[in-house]
């Protein structure tokens, strides 16, 4: 039976020196069976120009809250991009994360009148493109840590979703 990698992120070492963000040795490749969730508000620039900045940010941030709830508070790497977010989750969480991404997209459409694109991309698909997704945990204080991504995989996944 394959190893359950659901706690991979929680087990990563945490570093506090900001210079470490640029050190590839601080990053660990995501497990092969993980997935990357990417989201993006379509026509966000126009929505912001129309004064809907708060709605765009709400749609993007809601993804992180939805996945946090789906994983019952278990630590997972994520990054907020203003008009979307990227997350990484274990294979065992695929069904629940797929459901909350769909629900969040529907909520964004129905309540915010915004189209939120969403995709789940296997890490193996990223690696098949010659890219990677590695993650590190930077902690500017003892009470908080942030995921840092490296390898180009998130950028590729977002571009693939938009295409």
Secondary structure, 3 states (H helix, E strand, C coil): CCCCCCCHHHHCCEECCHHHHHCHHHCEECCCCCEEEEEEECCHHHHHHCCCHHHHHHHHHHHHHHHHHHCCCCCCCEEECCCCEEEEECHHHHHHHHHHHHHHHHHHHHHHCCCEEEEEEEHHHHHHCCCECEEEEEEEECCEEEEEEECEHHHHHHHHHHC
